[in-house]
Structure formats: C-alpha cells, structure tokens
Amino acid sequence: MVDIPIHTLLARQGIYNKQSEVCAYELLYRDDNRSVSNVEDSTIDGDRATSTVITQLFANLDLDAVIGDKLGFINFTYNHLIQQIPQILPQNRIVVEVLENVIIDEALISSLLSLSNMGYKIALDDFIFTEEILPLIEIADIIKIDVLGLDKSQIKSQLAPLTHFRGKLLAEKIEFKEQLNWCAELGFDYFQGFFLNKPDPLKGQVLTENKTNLLRLLNELNDEKVSINRVEEIILQIPKLSYRILQLANSVSYYQGRKMESLLDAINQLGLIQIRNWLCLLLLSSVDEVALDLLERTLIRAKMCETLAKTNYYPKPQMAYMVGVLSTLDAILNEPMGSLLNKIQLSDQLNTALLNHKGDLGQILKYTIAYEEAQFSALEASTLDISDFANSYLQGIRYARDVMALVK
C-alpha cells in the first residue's frame, strides 16, 4: 500500500442509478496546505487541487482501491481542459466534469470535442441554462443539476431547456426522500447527495422477528463476559454464518500457514475480539433489506475508526472498530439510533460515542464521518493528526473491498 502525501485529503461520494445501486463515485479532495474545499474556489487553487488528485490517483495509488470497478467523476478547470490534462487518465475509468464557471470559448469547445472523440464522457457540473452554454450541451454525455433547496416545480423548470438533450441527467445535492422521488419522476437517471448515505428511520416501525433476534445477539456479543462457547452457539443460530466466519478466518490464517477447520479453532486462534467484530458485521449483513453499498460504507468507517485509534495510540482500537460498525445500525435496521440503543445494553462509553459523538471514541467517529462527507474544514478542530485521515480512509476502502468479497 502506498500512502498519499501528508497534505492531501481525498474522499469519494457515491452516485446512484435508478436501482439505488452505486454506479460511480465523485472524487472530493483538498490540498490541506490551503483552505480549499472545492476546486471552484479559484482558478489557481482549482488547478492545484485537480493536479493533486490526478497525481495521487495515478502516480501513488491503485485506482481500483479508490473506486473499484466504478467510474470516477473528476472536476477539471478551464486550464486543465485546454491543456488536455484528462488524457493522462484512462477514458474508460473517468468522467470529465466541466465546472460551471469555466470560460466558454473556441479553445474550450475544441478541447472538449477532442476528448469526446477519444471516448471520454463529459459531464456539465451545476448546470444552469444560458445561450452561451448551448455548444457544451451538444457535447455533454451527462448534465448535473444542483437541486439543493428546490421544490418539484423549480427542478422541472431547470429541465425545460433540455427537452432535446439525449444524454443522461444527474440530480446532485439531494436533501430528502421526497426530493429524490421528484427527481426520479422527472426523468433523472442518476442521483447524488449525502442524504442517500443516511438512514430513513420509520417512527413506530415494528421490528421483524429476525431483527429482534439480531438485536438480542448483538447485545450478547457486546457483553465482555460472553464465553467462547456462547459465541459459537450464537454463530450456529444464523444460517450460513458458520461458513462465512470460517471463510473470513481462513482468509487471514492463510498468510500464517495454517488452516482453520472448526469455529472453536477460529475463535481461539484469532481471538474473541476479532471474531466478535466480524460476527457483528455478518449479523448486520444477514438483514435481507440491507444494501451492499451500506455494508461497504460500514466496513470503511469501522476500519478507518480503528486505524485512527491505533495511529493516535488509543488503548482499545478494537472498540473504535465496533463503534464504526454500530454507527450504521440505524440505517441498516431503519430505526432511530436512540431507540435501538435502548434495546442493546452497551456501555455508557459506547452509547455516548454513538449518540453524542462525545469522548475519545465519539471524537474518532465524529471526524471519520466528517471525512466521509468531505467536510474537510471540520477536521481542523480535531486533536488527531490530520495527516492520518486520508491514509486511514484509503486503508478502509481496501479493507472493505477484501471483506465484501467474502460477505457477498
């Protein structure tokens, strides 16, 4: 694994299709030498920020470790487009995003046509119709419309000039479920916004027997006095769980030159803490309705929390991992976190971390979530070493990719 430079912050935001599946990621980044949260802030800062992303992704990183087999949307400034900078990137892996503040002239149009002819997909970011932008509409494959603060009629008005547009429409900065439904009804193909990563709790929802049993088992697992034999009994209660635990255990033991053939062997060799962490994840993945991308984000968050805890010498990094796993429980079970925690007898430390983001564990969780959402300015208040955030995040992505191959 290659670390990224100390001052570079790099995150990603999922872009969803009509089937609610992640089909691409927008890469969000900042060079922390300056307070630059978006490349739109200025031409100079934008050029530097975009160059940083390109350098990190292709000079120092395995692109597959960042975006997997998905497309990566990357913002490019006017100068980079004129210089044909996107050509250093593989055309089958990226979408070239044209910022809304670019100068539209013959040089830009010529550069975009050239990129399009080479097979690059072109997206217009934060689209607002003007006569000047007509040539870019002719070239674009995707048009992104910012729906932040807009009602259905206002979104429809934004689409009015695009009646004859033959490409795809992407709604970004979606704030709530009704707005997502409006965009789907109005013909959008793709959807983006941190709302899509958040739970949609249903007040008064009755938990199914499966979910009730899940909470009971999670409660037992988080009892520090739970015995190894009881953990084995819990595993045996869930169909296919034994097989998955052995899969996970052997994926690790392979490097140690020994094969584990029984649950007790796996638990004894790998330790109760690691087995407990894996078991919590697998229990959550057993919920029928849970989306795979939510499980992947859970893994990324849990590993990032654990890694930040280790690099900052927190005495119990495995607790940070557990906080990361449990922090998405509301989204997985579709019930408010407070209500769920009332049904699981966690320690006060874990409850405080999950509900209020207080204490050492709560702070680690708070800043991990801020990083996920590219709220990079929020990291400045952290007592954690800011150079660790990006590398911990990338470790989480790699870890999630490996584990998801076994969990699916």
RODO-2510 file (C-alpha; in nm, 4 decimals, decimal comma):
residues 408
     n   res          X          Y          Z
     1     m     0,0000     0,0000     0,0000
     2     v     0,1287     0,3478    -0,0879
     3     d     0,0352     0,6380     0,1346
     4     i    -0,0710     0,9693    -0,0104
     5     p     0,1205     1,2869     0,0777
     6     i     0,0670     1,4453     0,4146
     7     h    -0,1340     1,7474     0,2978
     8     t    -0,3750     1,5739     0,0596
     9     l    -0,7304     1,4931     0,1657
    10     l    -0,9219     1,2652    -0,0683
    11     a    -1,2714     1,1221    -0,0285
    12     r    -1,5460     0,9934    -0,2547
    13     q    -1,9239     1,0317    -0,2796
    14     g    -2,1445     0,7660    -0,4314
    15     i    -2,3543     0,8300    -0,7408
    16     y    -2,6608     0,6059    -0,7609
    17     n    -2,8646     0,4716    -1,0515
    18     k    -3,2416     0,4164    -1,0647
    19     q    -3,1999     0,0804    -0,8918
    20     s    -3,0396     0,2557    -0,5917
    21     e    -2,7043     0,0976    -0,6754
    22     v    -2,3744     0,2845    -0,6651
    23     c    -2,2612     0,3128    -1,0263
    24     a    -1,9891     0,5782    -0,9892
    25     y    -1,8071     0,7984    -0,7403
    26     e    -1,7307     1,1669    -0,7451
    27     l    -1,3826     1,2278    -0,6099
    28     l    -1,3757     1,5032    -0,3479
    29     y    -1,0441     1,6475    -0,2494
    30     r    -0,8460     1,9230    -0,0878
    31     d    -0,4821     2,0203    -0,0632
    32     d    -0,4584     2,0964     0,3073
    33     n    -0,1715     2,3386     0,2549
    34     r    -0,4514     2,5851     0,1789
    35     s    -0,8105     2,6067     0,2920
    36     v    -0,9522     2,4854    -0,0371
    37     s    -1,2647     2,2724    -0,0146
    38     n    -1,3663     2,2845    -0,3814
    39     v    -1,1755     2,3408    -0,7000
    40     e    -1,4273     2,6090    -0,7916
    41     d    -1,2836     2,8480    -0,5313
    42     s    -1,0319     2,9973    -0,7729
    43     t    -0,8556     2,9071    -1,0946
    44     i    -0,5157     2,8786    -0,9301
    45     d    -0,6376     2,6747    -0,6342
    46     g    -0,8559     2,4686    -0,8632
    47     d    -0,5648     2,3836    -1,0913
    48     r    -0,3545     2,2818    -0,7934
    49     a    -0,6313     2,0747    -0,6334
    50     t    -0,7147     1,8848    -0,9519
    51     s    -0,3468     1,8183    -1,0214
    52     t    -0,3158     1,6817    -0,6699
    53     v    -0,5981     1,4339    -0,7269
    54     i    -0,4559     1,3166    -1,0575
    55     t    -0,1094     1,2751    -0,9083
    56     q    -0,2354     1,0795    -0,6105
    57     l    -0,4674     0,8527    -0,8042
    58     f    -0,2301     0,7537    -1,0778
    59     a     0,1220     0,8173    -0,9507
    60     n     0,0824     0,6823    -0,5976
    61     l    -0,2426     0,4886    -0,5731
    62     d    -0,4097     0,1852    -0,7186
    63     l    -0,7195     0,3360    -0,8811
    64     d    -0,9125     0,0159    -0,8212
    65     a    -0,8527     0,0605    -0,4482
    66     v    -1,0222     0,4006    -0,4588
    67     i    -1,3203     0,3498    -0,6907
    68     g    -1,3195    -0,0252    -0,7539
    69     d    -1,4784    -0,1089    -1,0873
    70     k    -1,6890     0,2096    -1,0882
    71     l    -1,6424     0,5305    -1,2866
    72     g    -1,4742     0,8264    -1,1193
    73     f    -1,6151     1,1771    -1,1750
    74     i    -1,3320     1,4335    -1,1562
    75     n    -1,3604     1,8131    -1,1776
    76     f    -1,1337     1,9869    -1,4276
    77     t    -1,0632     2,3570    -1,4590
    78     y    -1,0537     2,5540    -1,7828
    79     n    -0,6731     2,5444    -1,7926
    80     h    -0,6588     2,1683    -1,7465
    81     l    -0,9148     2,1126    -2,0202
    82     i    -0,7288     2,3375    -2,2613
    83     q    -0,4078     2,1510    -2,1801
    84     q    -0,5844     1,8166    -2,2347
    85     i    -0,4827     1,7004    -1,8852
    86     p    -0,7617     1,4367    -1,8752
    87     q    -0,5722     1,2447    -2,1440
    88     i    -0,3312     1,1109    -1,8825
    89     l    -0,6266     0,9236    -1,7324
    90     p    -0,7900     0,6137    -1,8855
    91     q    -1,1049     0,7134    -2,0727
    92     n    -1,2931     0,4038    -1,9573
    93     r    -1,2437     0,4890    -1,5876
    94     i    -1,3358     0,8558    -1,5545
    95     v    -1,5988     1,1152    -1,6353
    96     v    -1,4618     1,4613    -1,7107
    97     e    -1,6612     1,7176    -1,5112
    98     v    -1,6673     2,0680    -1,6576
    99     l    -1,7150     2,3272    -1,3850
   100     e    -1,9930     2,5809    -1,4210
   101     n    -1,7539     2,8770    -1,4000
   102     v    -1,5315     2,7851    -1,6962
   103     i    -1,4750     3,0339    -1,9748
   104     i    -1,6691     2,9093    -2,2758
   105     d    -1,4681     2,9879    -2,5867
   106     e    -1,3478     2,8156    -2,9029
   107     a    -1,0449     2,6704    -2,7253
   108     l    -1,2608     2,5019    -2,4608
   109     i    -1,5137     2,3709    -2,7126
   110     s    -1,2347     2,2302    -2,9284
   111     s    -1,0710     2,0590    -2,6303
   112     l    -1,3978     1,9005    -2,5160
   113     l    -1,4772     1,7789    -2,8672
   114     s    -1,1328     1,6232    -2,8865
   115     l    -1,1780     1,4461    -2,5523
   116     s    -1,5236     1,3274    -2,6530
   117     n    -1,3921     1,1885    -2,9810
   118     m    -1,1283     0,9963    -2,7840
   119     g    -1,4011     0,8261    -2,5822
   120     y    -1,4100     1,0366    -2,2668
   121     k    -1,7509     1,1005    -2,1128
   122     i    -1,8202     1,4690    -2,0495
   123     a    -2,0401     1,5975    -1,7661
   124     l    -2,1528     1,9569    -1,7116
   125     d    -2,1460     2,0395    -1,3408
   126     d    -2,4035     2,2628    -1,1652
   127     f    -2,5903     2,3233    -1,4908
   128     i    -2,7816     2,6495    -1,5326
   129     f    -2,9056     2,7270    -1,8814
   130     t    -2,7702     3,0223    -2,0781
   131     e    -2,7408     3,0733    -2,4536
   132     e    -2,3640     3,0630    -2,4132
   133     i    -2,3677     2,7051    -2,2850
   134     l    -2,5511     2,5581    -2,5870
   135     p    -2,2304     2,4290    -2,7548
   136     l    -2,1396     2,2399    -2,4374
   137     i    -2,4849     2,0791    -2,4193
   138     e    -2,4230     1,9378    -2,7675
   139     i    -2,1020     1,7726    -2,6447
   140     a    -2,2115     1,6577    -2,2992
   141     d    -2,2969     1,2990    -2,2120
   142     i    -2,4237     1,3872    -1,8638
   143     i    -2,5732     1,7056    -1,7205
   144     k    -2,5656     1,7547    -1,3429
   145     i    -2,8336     1,9737    -1,1882
   146     d    -2,7982     2,1065    -0,8354
   147     v    -3,1383     2,0559    -0,6684
   148     l    -3,0384     2,1946    -0,3288
   149     g    -3,3296     2,3962    -0,1891
   150     l    -3,5501     2,3386    -0,4954
   151     d    -3,9087     2,2118    -0,4979
   152     k    -4,0516     1,9936    -0,7733
   153     s    -4,1687     2,2808    -0,9938
   154     q    -3,8311     2,4531    -0,9697
   155     i    -3,6493     2,1339    -1,0641
   156     k    -3,8858     2,0925    -1,3587
   157     s    -3,8057     2,4477    -1,4703
   158     q    -3,4352     2,3634    -1,4703
   159     l    -3,5079     2,0770    -1,7086
   160     a    -3,7198     2,2808    -1,9515
   161     p    -3,4295     2,3815    -2,1816
   162     l    -3,3130     2,0190    -2,2033
   163     t    -3,6130     1,8715    -2,3833
   164     h    -3,3983     1,7572    -2,6753
   165     f    -3,0937     1,6544    -2,4710
   166     r    -3,0153     1,2905    -2,5475
   167     g    -2,7678     1,2268    -2,2681
   168     k    -2,8171     1,1352    -1,9027
   169     l    -2,9402     1,3592    -1,6210
   170     l    -2,7876     1,3582    -1,2741
   171     a    -2,9526     1,5254    -0,9737
   172     e    -2,6982     1,6297    -0,7117
   173     k    -2,7224     1,7612    -0,3552
   174     i    -3,0478     1,5769    -0,2908
   175     e    -3,1677     1,6677     0,0588
   176     f    -3,4625     1,4412     0,1419
   177     k    -3,6589     1,1407     0,0196
   178     e    -3,9463     1,3337    -0,1382
   179     q    -3,6966     1,5320    -0,3430
   180     l    -3,5367     1,2059    -0,4567
   181     n    -3,8797     1,0824    -0,5663
   182     w    -3,9450     1,4074    -0,7572
   183     c    -3,6178     1,3684    -0,9451
   184     a    -3,6985     1,0090    -1,0360
   185     e    -4,0441     1,1118    -1,1600
   186     l    -3,8935     1,3934    -1,3682
   187     g    -3,6672     1,1538    -1,5553
   188     f    -3,3283     1,1799    -1,3875
   189     d    -3,1005     0,8818    -1,4452
   190     y    -2,8521     0,9298    -1,1614
   191     f    -2,8734     1,0650    -0,8082
   192     q    -2,6152     1,2111    -0,5729
   193     g    -2,6149     1,3641    -0,2270
   194     f    -2,5123     1,2814     0,1277
   195     f    -2,8806     1,2256     0,2058
   196     l    -2,8544     0,8996     0,0121
   197     n    -2,5968     0,7743     0,2631
   198     k    -2,8145     0,8497     0,5641
   199     p    -3,0843     0,6394     0,7294
   200     d    -3,4514     0,6922     0,6616
   201     p    -3,5946     0,5981     1,0031
   202     l    -3,9592     0,4981     1,0241
   203     k    -4,1110     0,6080     1,3527
   204     g    -4,3004     0,3323     1,5281
   205     q    -4,1808     0,0654     1,2876
   206     v    -4,2376    -0,2861     1,4232
   207     l    -3,9181    -0,4889     1,4140
   208     t    -3,9445    -0,8288     1,2499
   209     e    -3,8587    -1,1407     1,4481
   210     n    -3,5328    -1,1674     1,2548
   211     k    -3,4319    -0,8135     1,3508
   212     t    -3,5378    -0,8648     1,7116
   213     n    -3,3186    -1,1738     1,7315
   214     l    -3,0390    -0,9773     1,5710
   215     l    -3,0548    -0,7122     1,8422
   216     r    -3,0593    -0,9792     2,1115
   217     l    -2,7498    -1,1444     1,9672
   218     l    -2,5696    -0,8115     1,9279
   219     n    -2,6498    -0,7403     2,2902
   220     e    -2,4919    -1,0690     2,3983
   221     l    -2,1850    -1,0182     2,1820
   222     n    -2,1133    -0,6820     2,3405
   223     d    -2,1078    -0,8359     2,6876
   224     e    -1,7382    -0,8506     2,7767
   225     k    -1,8094    -1,1607     2,9881
   226     v    -1,9525    -1,3626     2,6997
   227     s    -1,7859    -1,7041     2,6763
   228     i    -1,6251    -1,8575     2,3709
   229     n    -1,8752    -2,1425     2,3810
   230     r    -2,1649    -1,8955     2,3807
   231     v    -2,0169    -1,7116     2,0819
   232     e    -2,0040    -2,0443     1,8992
   233     e    -2,3709    -2,1046     1,9850
   234     i    -2,4628    -1,7600     1,8502
   235     i    -2,2815    -1,8295     1,5252
   236     l    -2,4602    -2,1613     1,4828
   237     q    -2,8017    -1,9907     1,5155
   238     i    -2,7651    -1,7964     1,1892
   239     p    -2,7779    -1,9863     0,8571
   240     k    -2,4515    -1,9684     0,6621
   241     l    -2,2829    -1,7718     0,9426
   242     s    -2,0527    -2,0603     1,0354
   243     y    -1,9342    -2,0888     0,6766
   244     r    -1,8735    -1,7157     0,6475
   245     i    -1,6800    -1,6965     0,9749
   246     l    -1,4547    -1,9804     0,8597
   247     q    -1,4110    -1,8067     0,5235
   248     l    -1,3021    -1,4868     0,6945
   249     a    -1,0813    -1,6692     0,9418
   250     n    -0,9052    -1,8695     0,6721
   251     s    -0,8541    -1,5612     0,4572
   252     v    -0,6381    -1,4288     0,7407
   253     s    -0,4834    -1,7571     0,8573
   254     y    -0,3728    -1,8315     0,5007
   255     y    -0,0856    -1,5905     0,5473
   256     q     0,0088    -1,7660     0,8718
   257     g     0,0325    -2,1046     0,7057
   258     r    -0,2433    -2,2835     0,8943
   259     k    -0,5986    -2,3773     0,8020
   260     m    -0,8851    -2,3470     1,0500
   261     e    -1,1499    -2,6150     1,0247
   262     s    -1,3740    -2,5514     1,3264
   263     l    -1,5419    -2,2487     1,4781
   264     l    -1,3715    -2,3004     1,8121
   265     d    -1,0366    -2,3202     1,6351
   266     a    -1,1088    -1,9916     1,4566
   267     i    -1,2221    -1,8211     1,7777
   268     n    -0,9265    -1,9496     1,9811
   269     q    -0,6646    -1,8718     1,7184
   270     l    -0,7861    -1,5292     1,6106
   271     g    -0,9187    -1,4051     1,9409
   272     l    -1,2610    -1,3262     2,0740
   273     i    -1,2377    -0,9540     1,9958
   274     q    -1,1724    -1,0049     1,6236
   275     i    -1,4373    -1,2760     1,5969
   276     r    -1,6858    -1,0512     1,7790
   277     n    -1,6198    -0,7678     1,5323
   278     w    -1,6635    -0,9928     1,2307
   279     l    -1,9708    -1,1548     1,3777
   280     c    -2,1386    -0,8183     1,4364
   281     l    -2,0761    -0,7294     1,0733
   282     l    -2,2061    -1,0620     0,9453
   283     l    -2,5137    -1,0400     1,1636
   284     l    -2,5878    -0,6984     1,0174
   285     s    -2,5308    -0,8282     0,6650
   286     s    -2,7888    -1,1009     0,7297
   287     v    -3,0676    -0,8397     0,7256
   288     d    -3,2410    -0,9038     0,3935
   289     e    -3,3102    -0,5427     0,3002
   290     v    -2,9627    -0,4011     0,3647
   291     a    -2,7861    -0,2611     0,0579
   292     l    -2,4367    -0,3824    -0,0215
   293     d    -2,3055    -0,0276    -0,0526
   294     l    -2,4221     0,0402     0,3044
   295     l    -2,2289    -0,2626     0,4267
   296     e    -1,9254    -0,1418     0,2346
   297     r    -1,9506     0,2039     0,3927
   298     t    -1,9871     0,0388     0,7330
   299     l    -1,6636    -0,1518     0,6787
   300     i    -1,4790     0,1560     0,5561
   301     r    -1,5953     0,3551     0,8563
   302     a    -1,5142     0,0803     1,1063
   303     k    -1,1643     0,0256     0,9701
   304     m    -1,0957     0,3984     0,9486
   305     c    -1,2044     0,4422     1,3114
   306     e    -0,9809     0,1544     1,4176
   307     t    -0,6816     0,2826     1,2197
   308     l    -0,7169     0,6359     1,3559
   309     a    -0,7368     0,4911     1,7065
   310     k    -0,4170     0,2921     1,6515
   311     t    -0,2191     0,5764     1,4973
   312     n    -0,3203     0,8042     1,7817
   313     y    -0,2374     0,5423     2,0468
   314     y    -0,5910     0,4874     2,1716
   315     p    -0,5653     0,1933     2,4159
   316     k    -0,8553    -0,0100     2,2686
   317     p    -0,8644     0,0310     1,8887
   318     q    -1,0992    -0,2679     1,8617
   319     m    -1,3588    -0,0569     2,0442
   320     a    -1,3237     0,2097     1,7760
   321     y    -1,3892    -0,0568     1,5125
   322     m    -1,7031    -0,1630     1,6983
   323     v    -1,8249     0,1974     1,7184
   324     g    -1,7815     0,2254     1,3425
   325     v    -1,9838    -0,0911     1,2831
   326     l    -2,2624     0,0041     1,5215
   327     s    -2,2823     0,3628     1,3927
   328     t    -2,4750     0,2479     1,0852
   329     l    -2,7159     0,0304     1,2810
   330     d    -2,9946     0,2871     1,2380
   331     a    -2,9563     0,2803     0,8602
   332     i    -2,9380    -0,0991     0,8448
   333     l    -3,2393    -0,1611     1,0687
   334     n    -3,4258     0,1534     0,9622
   335     e    -3,4966     0,2729     1,3155
   336     p    -3,3647     0,5735     1,5136
   337     m    -3,0336     0,5099     1,6889
   338     g    -3,1658     0,6092     2,0307
   339     s    -3,4469     0,3561     2,0100
   340     l    -3,2097     0,0807     1,9015
   341     l    -2,9582     0,1504     2,1756
   342     n    -3,2353     0,1158     2,4319
   343     k    -3,2654    -0,2450     2,3154
   344     i    -2,8923    -0,3193     2,3339
   345     q    -2,7178    -0,2916     2,6695
   346     l    -2,3993    -0,1177     2,5569
   347     s    -2,1543     0,0545     2,7882
   348     d    -2,2051     0,4228     2,8655
   349     q    -1,8874     0,4921     2,6683
   350     l    -2,0293     0,3333     2,3524
   351     n    -2,3723     0,4921     2,3962
   352     t    -2,2195     0,8375     2,4380
   353     a    -1,9967     0,7885     2,1352
   354     l    -2,2827     0,6711     1,9125
   355     l    -2,5478     0,9201     2,0234
   356     n    -2,3490     1,2340     2,1040
   357     h    -2,0069     1,1837     1,9426
   358     k    -1,8517     1,2556     2,2818
   359     g    -1,5460     1,1027     2,4473
   360     d    -1,2411     0,9671     2,2660
   361     l    -1,4438     0,7123     2,0697
   362     g    -1,7093     0,9697     1,9859
   363     q    -1,4491     1,2135     1,8566
   364     i    -1,2924     0,9468     1,6370
   365     l    -1,6374     0,8632     1,4972
   366     k    -1,7279     1,2302     1,4519
   367     y    -1,4198     1,3102     1,2462
   368     t    -1,4401     0,9871     1,0497
   369     i    -1,7934     1,0785     0,9392
   370     a    -1,6813     1,4348     0,8616
   371     y    -1,4079     1,2954     0,6390
   372     e    -1,6504     1,0598     0,4630
   373     e    -1,8687     1,3587     0,3799
   374     a    -1,5687     1,5647     0,2632
   375     q    -1,6277     1,8186     0,5400
   376     f    -1,2551     1,8736     0,5471
   377     s    -1,2727     2,2072     0,7277
   378     a    -1,4283     2,0273     1,0270
   379     l    -1,1066     1,8292     1,0707
   380     e    -0,9188     2,1432     1,1692
   381     a    -1,0764     2,1251     1,5161
   382     s    -0,9529     1,7700     1,5655
   383     t    -0,6718     1,6846     1,8046
   384     l    -0,5914     1,3898     1,5785
   385     d    -0,3005     1,4123     1,3366
   386     i    -0,4594     1,5384     1,0156
   387     s    -0,2008     1,3537     0,8053
   388     d    -0,3563     1,0247     0,9167
   389     f    -0,7082     1,0874     0,7861
   390     a    -0,6589     1,0210     0,4154
   391     n    -0,4419     0,7151     0,4651
   392     s    -0,6842     0,5698     0,7214
   393     y    -0,9699     0,6271     0,4770
   394     l    -0,7869     0,4522     0,1943
   395     q    -0,6996     0,1624     0,4232
   396     g    -1,0702     0,1383     0,4979
   397     i    -1,1587     0,1247     0,1280
   398     r    -0,9062    -0,1523     0,0650
   399     y    -1,0193    -0,3461     0,3698
   400     a    -1,3857    -0,3140     0,2708
   401     r    -1,3148    -0,4367    -0,0801
   402     d    -1,1423    -0,7501     0,0512
   403     v    -1,4039    -0,8314     0,3147
   404     m    -1,7021    -0,7601     0,0871
   405     a    -1,5745    -1,0282    -0,1486
   406     l    -1,6357    -1,2757     0,1337
   407     v    -1,9546    -1,1250     0,2764
   408     k    -2,1495    -1,1033    -0,0505
***
